[in-house]
Each structure stands twice: as C-alpha cells, then as structure tokens.
Amino acid sequence: MGAPLSRGRYVCEGVYSFADGTLIVAGLSRFTAPTSSAAVTGGTGAYANARGTLASKTTKTGEDVIVTLVG
C-alpha cells in the first residue's frame, strides 16, 4: 500500500486574472503544507513575458499571496 495522498507532492499550475492581463504560475506543493512557492512563467497584457516568484501562506483568515516580478 502506498503513502496517503496528504503526503504526496503535486504539480500545480494557476492563472491569476486582472483587469489589465493575466499572470501564469507553476510550482510543486503538498495539500497539507501551510506554505508553497511557484515560478511566474509568463502572462498576457500588462504582464506579457512576466517572470518572478509567488509565495503563498495559509493563515487563520485565509491565504496570503505575494508575487514578486523581476525584470
């Protein structure tokens, strides 16, 4: 029998949509992890060719997400 799904690592991809474009992110995470990180892999509109990082932390009131763009 394998390990429970809560111990697995998952590839996550996401798109954040804003009025002036979108940001595309990809990273590795766990369902039970209180923090995760991802790479900003691109975007559209004002975020075309965006690069950078995303850091996410689950808090008691929800989720805090910080995106840092470079270049």
C-alpha positions as CSV (number, residue, x, y, z in Angstrom):
1,M,0.0,0.0,0.0
2,G,1.3,3.5,-0.9
3,A,1.6,6.6,1.2
4,P,-1.5,8.6,1.9
5,L,-2.4,11.4,-0.6
6,S,-1.7,14.0,2.1
7,R,2.0,13.1,1.9
8,G,2.2,13.4,-1.9
9,R,3.7,16.3,-3.8
10,Y,1.7,17.8,-6.7
11,V,2.4,20.0,-9.7
12,C,0.2,23.0,-9.5
13,E,-0.5,25.5,-12.3
14,G,-2.5,28.6,-12.0
15,V,-3.7,31.7,-13.8
16,Y,-4.4,35.0,-11.9
17,S,-6.7,37.2,-13.9
18,F,-6.6,41.0,-13.5
19,A,-8.2,43.9,-15.5
20,D,-5.0,44.6,-17.4
21,G,-3.9,41.0,-18.1
22,T,-3.1,37.6,-16.5
23,L,-0.2,36.0,-14.7
24,I,0.6,32.3,-15.2
25,V,2.4,30.4,-12.4
26,A,3.6,26.8,-11.8
27,G,5.1,25.0,-8.8
28,L,5.3,22.0,-6.6
29,S,3.1,21.7,-3.5
30,R,1.5,19.5,-0.9
31,F,-2.1,19.6,0.2
32,T,-1.2,19.9,3.8
33,A,1.6,22.4,3.5
34,P,0.9,25.8,5.1
35,T,3.3,27.5,2.6
36,S,4.1,27.0,-1.0
37,S,6.0,28.7,-3.8
38,A,5.8,28.8,-7.5
39,A,7.5,30.4,-10.5
40,V,5.8,33.1,-12.6
41,T,6.2,31.6,-16.0
42,G,4.5,34.3,-18.2
43,G,1.5,36.4,-18.7
44,T,-0.6,38.4,-21.0
45,G,-1.4,42.1,-21.5
46,A,0.5,44.2,-19.0
47,Y,2.1,41.0,-17.7
48,A,3.4,39.7,-21.1
49,N,6.6,37.8,-20.7
50,A,6.4,38.2,-16.9
51,R,9.0,36.3,-14.7
52,G,9.3,36.1,-11.0
53,T,8.1,34.1,-8.0
54,L,4.9,33.5,-6.0
55,A,4.8,32.8,-2.3
56,S,1.6,31.6,-0.6
57,K,0.9,31.1,3.1
58,T,-2.3,29.8,4.6
59,T,-3.4,31.8,7.6
60,K,-6.4,31.6,10.0
61,T,-8.2,34.3,7.9
62,G,-7.5,32.8,4.5
63,E,-4.5,32.8,2.2
64,D,-1.8,35.5,1.8
65,V,-0.2,35.5,-1.7
66,I,2.9,37.6,-2.5
67,V,4.0,37.9,-6.2
68,T,7.5,39.3,-6.9
69,L,8.1,40.2,-10.6
70,V,11.7,40.7,-11.9
71,G,13.0,42.5,-15.0
